[in-house]
Amino acid sequence: IFEYTEKPMEDAYRACKKAYVEFKAVRDTKRNVHGVPSFVWVNGAPDPEDRTLAGFAKALGENTPVVGGSSADNDISGKWRQWCSLNGGTITSSGCSFTLCFCSALVQGQLFTGYNATGKRGVVTQMEGTRKICTIDDRPAIEVYNEWTGGHYTELMKTTENPNILAESSLYPLGQVCGQDEDGEPFYRSIHPSQIWTATGAVQVFSDVKEGESIVMMSGTKENVVNRIAGVASHIVRTSGFSLQEVRGSLVIFCAGAMMFAGDSIGIAAQKLSTALGGTPYMGMHTFGEQGMFPDGLSRHGNLMFSALVVSSRRRIMKVLNVD
């Protein structure tokens, strides 16, 4: 576990590199453990996730999977916590807890959004910091975004100053193209708008955005959210190279905003996920930001997304037997 300073990327790099070097020092006594970790399990405070992933990639290489989610609380007041059992136990509210995981079995993970891109898109022309979008196409961000939604926020802005829109924007998140899948189709990370700044028309979001980047409005239904998590698991197994019969368990990250959007149907989503995994055990958490692997093999941060890591029975390193 480490505390964030004003340079979260460097914080993550130093902590991850230190943990890896210390482990390598004793690794020779564990003959079944070689190379970089199978994956990194992470749970950090919301805000520096993108820079944290950059630090981990610098320490371990960009192809080492990072799976996890950002700490959450019940009212978005900053009461989230990160903890680690090392050295008698550590609890903090502005840090990052992580585990370097070396598996004897093959694992496969991926991060997906439950939303689809619409034709409504623009270019971010002014930012304040990394997560406040001031203008889109040189117009106040909320003017453009509200138009895209068909006036979804008009009445709210009349009655509330600087309104929190986490619930409302679950219907209409923003998104960014991050690349193309093996079929040439674009894949997206969804971005959750969290607040409107009434005086300036800026929109606060839960992922880093840069000036000059294109964004698109996404849309989805409760049925999409409920069904997509099982679809993610099925897709991972289908593209992993191992069969459903070889699945032994899974780690699952399900966005807290998507969970609230699903409402009473969350139990249906859990049952569909169990079926997709062949009834094998899984565990996970609801988070305020999700981290996982995209189809291009790189780990990224997103919002309103689902991340799953499937553990197989197929060995990572095959034993060679001498037979006379």
C-alpha positions as CSV (number, residue, x, y, z in Angstrom):
1,I,0.0,0.0,0.0
2,F,1.2,3.5,-0.7
3,E,0.0,7.1,-0.2
4,Y,-0.6,9.4,-3.1
5,T,1.3,12.7,-3.4
6,E,1.0,15.3,-6.1
7,K,2.8,12.9,-8.4
8,P,0.7,9.7,-8.4
9,M,2.4,8.1,-11.5
10,E,5.8,8.3,-9.7
11,D,4.2,7.0,-6.5
12,A,2.8,4.0,-8.2
13,Y,6.0,3.3,-10.1
14,R,8.2,3.4,-7.0
15,A,5.8,1.3,-4.9
16,C,5.3,-1.3,-7.6
17,K,9.0,-1.5,-8.5
18,K,10.0,-1.9,-4.8
19,A,7.5,-4.7,-4.3
20,Y,8.7,-6.5,-7.4
21,V,12.4,-6.1,-6.6
22,E,11.8,-7.4,-3.0
23,F,9.9,-10.4,-4.3
24,K,12.5,-11.2,-6.9
25,A,15.1,-11.3,-4.2
26,V,13.5,-14.4,-2.7
27,R,12.0,-15.9,-5.9
28,D,14.7,-18.4,-6.5
29,T,13.2,-20.5,-3.6
30,K,9.9,-20.7,-5.5
31,R,10.6,-22.7,-8.6
32,N,7.1,-22.4,-10.0
33,V,7.2,-18.6,-10.0
34,H,8.9,-16.9,-12.9
35,G,8.8,-13.6,-14.9
36,V,6.5,-10.7,-14.2
37,P,3.2,-11.2,-12.3
38,S,0.3,-12.9,-13.9
39,F,-1.7,-9.8,-12.9
40,V,-1.9,-6.9,-10.4
41,W,-4.9,-6.7,-8.2
42,V,-5.5,-3.0,-7.3
43,N,-7.9,-0.9,-5.1
44,G,-7.1,2.8,-4.9
45,A,-8.7,6.1,-4.0
46,P,-10.7,7.7,-6.9
47,D,-9.0,10.3,-9.0
48,P,-5.4,9.3,-9.9
49,E,-6.4,5.9,-11.5
50,D,-5.1,6.7,-15.0
51,R,-1.7,7.9,-13.7
52,T,-1.5,4.9,-11.3
53,L,-1.9,2.5,-14.3
54,A,0.9,4.4,-16.1
55,G,3.2,3.9,-13.1
56,F,2.5,0.2,-12.9
57,A,3.1,-0.1,-16.6
58,K,6.4,1.6,-16.3
59,A,7.4,-0.8,-13.5
60,L,6.2,-4.1,-15.0
61,G,5.6,-3.5,-18.7
62,E,2.4,-2.4,-20.3
63,N,1.3,-6.0,-21.1
64,T,1.0,-7.0,-17.4
65,P,-2.7,-7.1,-16.7
66,V,-4.0,-4.8,-14.0
67,V,-7.4,-5.7,-12.6
68,G,-9.4,-3.9,-9.9
69,G,-11.5,-0.9,-9.0
70,S,-11.5,2.4,-7.2
71,S,-12.7,2.6,-3.6
72,A,-16.3,3.6,-3.0
73,D,-18.5,5.0,-0.2
74,N,-22.3,5.4,0.2
75,D,-22.7,9.1,-0.6
76,I,-19.7,10.2,-2.6
77,S,-18.4,12.3,0.3
78,G,-14.9,10.9,0.3
79,K,-15.4,8.3,3.1
80,W,-13.8,5.5,1.0
81,R,-10.9,3.6,2.4
82,Q,-8.0,1.4,1.2
83,W,-6.5,-1.2,3.5
84,C,-3.6,-3.6,3.6
85,S,-2.9,-6.4,6.1
86,L,0.9,-5.9,5.8
87,N,2.8,-4.9,8.9
88,G,-0.2,-5.4,11.2
89,G,-2.6,-3.6,9.0
90,T,-2.8,-0.2,7.3
91,I,-5.9,1.9,6.5
92,T,-5.9,5.1,4.5
93,S,-8.3,7.3,2.5
94,S,-5.9,8.7,-0.1
95,G,-3.7,5.7,-1.1
96,C,-3.6,2.6,-3.2
97,S,-3.5,-1.0,-2.1
98,F,-2.2,-3.5,-4.6
99,T,-1.1,-7.1,-4.9
100,L,1.4,-8.7,-7.3
101,C,-0.2,-12.0,-8.2
102,F,1.9,-14.9,-9.5
103,C,-0.4,-17.8,-10.6
104,S,0.6,-21.4,-11.4
105,A,-2.5,-21.4,-13.7
106,L,-3.3,-19.4,-16.8
107,V,-5.6,-16.4,-16.3
108,Q,-7.5,-14.3,-18.8
109,G,-9.2,-10.9,-18.2
110,Q,-11.0,-8.1,-20.0
111,L,-12.8,-4.8,-19.3
112,F,-16.0,-4.0,-21.1
113,T,-18.7,-1.3,-21.1
114,G,-22.4,-2.1,-21.0
115,Y,-23.2,0.9,-23.2
116,N,-23.2,1.6,-26.9
117,A,-21.9,4.7,-28.8
118,T,-24.3,7.1,-30.3
119,G,-23.7,9.4,-33.3
120,K,-23.4,12.4,-31.0
121,R,-19.8,13.4,-30.6
122,G,-17.4,16.4,-30.3
123,V,-13.9,17.5,-29.4
124,V,-12.8,18.6,-26.0
125,T,-11.5,22.1,-26.5
126,Q,-10.8,23.2,-22.9
127,M,-10.0,21.4,-19.7
128,E,-9.4,22.5,-16.1
129,G,-7.1,19.9,-14.6
130,T,-7.6,16.3,-15.8
131,R,-11.2,15.7,-15.1
132,K,-13.2,19.0,-15.5
133,I,-14.4,19.4,-19.1
134,C,-14.9,23.1,-19.6
135,T,-15.8,23.3,-23.3
136,I,-16.7,20.9,-26.1
137,D,-16.4,22.3,-29.7
138,D,-15.6,25.7,-28.1
139,R,-19.0,25.8,-26.3
140,P,-19.8,25.2,-22.6
141,A,-19.6,21.5,-22.0
142,I,-23.0,21.2,-20.4
143,E,-24.7,23.0,-23.2
144,V,-23.4,20.5,-25.7
145,Y,-23.9,17.5,-23.4
146,N,-27.5,18.5,-22.5
147,E,-28.3,18.9,-26.2
148,W,-27.0,15.4,-26.9
149,T,-29.3,14.0,-24.2
150,G,-32.4,15.9,-25.5
151,G,-32.5,18.3,-22.6
152,H,-32.2,15.6,-19.9
153,Y,-30.6,18.1,-17.4
154,T,-32.6,21.3,-18.2
155,E,-34.9,21.2,-15.2
156,L,-32.3,20.0,-12.8
157,M,-30.0,23.0,-13.7
158,K,-32.9,25.4,-13.1
159,T,-33.5,24.2,-9.5
160,T,-30.0,23.1,-8.2
161,E,-26.7,24.8,-8.1
162,N,-23.7,22.6,-9.1
163,P,-25.9,19.5,-9.1
164,N,-24.6,16.0,-8.6
165,I,-25.6,14.0,-11.7
166,L,-24.2,10.5,-11.1
167,A,-27.6,8.9,-11.1
168,E,-28.9,10.8,-14.1
169,S,-25.8,10.4,-16.2
170,S,-25.9,6.6,-15.8
171,L,-28.4,6.7,-18.7
172,Y,-26.0,8.9,-20.9
173,P,-22.3,8.4,-20.0
174,L,-19.6,9.8,-22.3
175,G,-17.1,7.6,-24.0
176,Q,-13.8,7.5,-25.9
177,V,-12.5,5.2,-28.6
178,C,-9.4,3.4,-27.3
179,G,-8.7,1.2,-30.4
180,Q,-10.1,-1.6,-32.5
181,D,-10.8,-5.2,-31.7
182,E,-9.7,-8.2,-33.9
183,D,-12.8,-7.6,-36.1
184,G,-11.8,-4.0,-36.8
185,E,-14.6,-2.7,-34.6
186,P,-13.9,0.3,-32.3
187,F,-13.8,-0.4,-28.6
188,Y,-14.8,2.2,-26.0
189,R,-14.2,3.1,-22.4
190,S,-17.2,4.8,-20.8
191,I,-16.7,7.9,-18.7
192,H,-19.2,8.8,-15.9
193,P,-20.1,12.5,-15.6
194,S,-20.5,13.3,-11.9
195,Q,-21.3,17.0,-11.5
196,I,-22.4,20.2,-13.4
197,W,-20.6,23.4,-12.5
198,T,-23.5,25.9,-13.0
199,A,-21.5,29.1,-13.2
200,T,-19.1,28.0,-15.9
201,G,-21.0,25.2,-17.7
202,A,-18.2,22.7,-17.0
203,V,-18.9,19.0,-16.5
204,Q,-16.9,17.0,-14.0
205,V,-16.1,13.4,-14.9
206,F,-14.5,10.3,-13.2
207,S,-11.8,9.6,-15.8
208,D,-8.9,11.7,-17.2
209,V,-9.6,13.6,-20.5
210,K,-7.2,15.7,-22.5
211,E,-7.8,18.8,-24.7
212,G,-8.1,17.8,-28.4
213,E,-9.5,14.3,-27.6
214,S,-12.8,13.3,-29.1
215,I,-15.7,12.1,-26.9
216,V,-19.0,10.6,-27.8
217,M,-22.3,10.2,-25.9
218,M,-23.0,6.6,-25.0
219,S,-26.4,5.1,-24.2
220,G,-27.8,2.0,-22.6
221,T,-30.7,0.3,-20.9
222,K,-31.0,-1.6,-17.7
223,E,-31.3,-4.8,-19.7
224,N,-27.9,-4.1,-21.4
225,V,-26.3,-3.6,-18.0
226,V,-27.8,-6.7,-16.5
227,N,-26.9,-8.9,-19.5
228,R,-23.5,-7.5,-20.3
229,I,-21.6,-8.8,-17.3
230,A,-22.4,-12.4,-18.2
231,G,-21.5,-11.6,-21.8
232,V,-18.1,-10.4,-20.7
233,A,-17.4,-13.6,-18.8
234,S,-18.5,-15.7,-21.8
235,H,-16.4,-13.7,-24.2
236,I,-13.3,-14.1,-22.0
237,V,-13.7,-17.8,-21.9
238,R,-14.4,-18.0,-25.6
239,T,-11.3,-16.1,-26.5
240,S,-9.0,-17.4,-23.8
241,G,-7.9,-20.7,-25.4
242,F,-9.2,-22.8,-22.5
243,S,-12.7,-24.4,-22.2
244,L,-15.5,-23.7,-19.8
245,Q,-14.7,-27.0,-18.1
246,E,-11.2,-25.6,-17.3
247,V,-12.6,-22.5,-15.5
248,R,-12.0,-22.7,-11.8
249,G,-13.1,-19.3,-10.6
250,S,-13.1,-15.6,-11.3
251,L,-12.5,-12.1,-9.9
252,V,-15.2,-9.6,-10.9
253,I,-15.5,-5.8,-10.8
254,F,-18.9,-4.4,-11.3
255,C,-19.3,-0.6,-11.3
256,A,-21.3,0.8,-8.3
257,G,-23.1,3.2,-10.6
258,A,-24.1,0.4,-13.0
259,M,-25.2,-1.6,-10.0
260,M,-27.5,1.2,-8.8
261,F,-28.7,1.7,-12.4
262,A,-29.6,-2.1,-12.5
263,G,-31.5,-1.7,-9.2
264,D,-33.5,-4.8,-8.2
265,S,-32.3,-6.7,-11.3
266,I,-28.7,-7.0,-9.9
267,G,-29.6,-10.5,-8.6
268,I,-30.5,-11.5,-12.2
269,A,-27.1,-10.2,-13.3
270,A,-25.4,-12.3,-10.6
271,Q,-27.2,-15.4,-11.7
272,K,-26.4,-14.9,-15.3
273,L,-22.8,-14.4,-14.5
274,S,-22.8,-17.7,-12.5
275,T,-24.2,-19.5,-15.5
276,A,-21.7,-18.0,-17.9
277,L,-18.9,-19.2,-15.6
278,G,-20.2,-22.8,-15.4
279,G,-21.3,-22.4,-11.8
280,T,-17.7,-22.0,-10.5
281,P,-17.0,-19.6,-7.6
282,Y,-16.5,-15.9,-8.2
283,M,-16.0,-12.9,-6.0
284,G,-15.7,-9.2,-6.6
285,M,-16.7,-5.7,-5.6
286,H,-18.7,-2.7,-6.7
287,T,-16.4,0.3,-7.3
288,F,-16.3,4.0,-8.3
289,G,-14.0,3.2,-11.3
290,E,-12.9,0.0,-13.0
291,Q,-9.5,-1.1,-14.2
292,G,-8.8,-4.0,-16.5
293,M,-7.5,-5.2,-19.9
294,F,-8.9,-4.0,-23.2
295,P,-8.9,-6.1,-26.4
296,D,-5.5,-4.6,-27.4
297,G,-3.9,-6.1,-24.3
298,L,-3.4,-2.8,-22.5
299,S,-4.8,-2.1,-19.0
300,R,-7.0,1.1,-18.7
301,H,-9.4,2.8,-16.3
302,G,-13.0,3.5,-17.1
303,N,-16.4,4.1,-15.5
304,L,-19.7,2.2,-15.6
305,M,-17.8,-0.8,-16.8
306,F,-17.3,-4.5,-15.9
307,S,-13.9,-6.1,-15.4
308,A,-13.5,-9.9,-15.0
309,L,-10.4,-12.1,-14.6
310,V,-11.0,-15.8,-15.2
311,V,-8.7,-18.4,-13.6
312,S,-8.3,-21.7,-15.4
313,S,-7.0,-25.2,-14.4
314,R,-4.4,-25.0,-17.2
315,R,-0.9,-24.7,-15.8
316,R,1.1,-21.6,-16.7
317,I,4.3,-23.6,-16.7
318,M,4.0,-27.2,-17.8
319,K,5.9,-29.9,-15.9
320,V,8.3,-32.0,-17.9
321,L,8.6,-35.6,-16.8
322,N,11.5,-38.0,-17.7
323,V,10.0,-41.3,-18.6
324,D,12.4,-44.2,-19.2
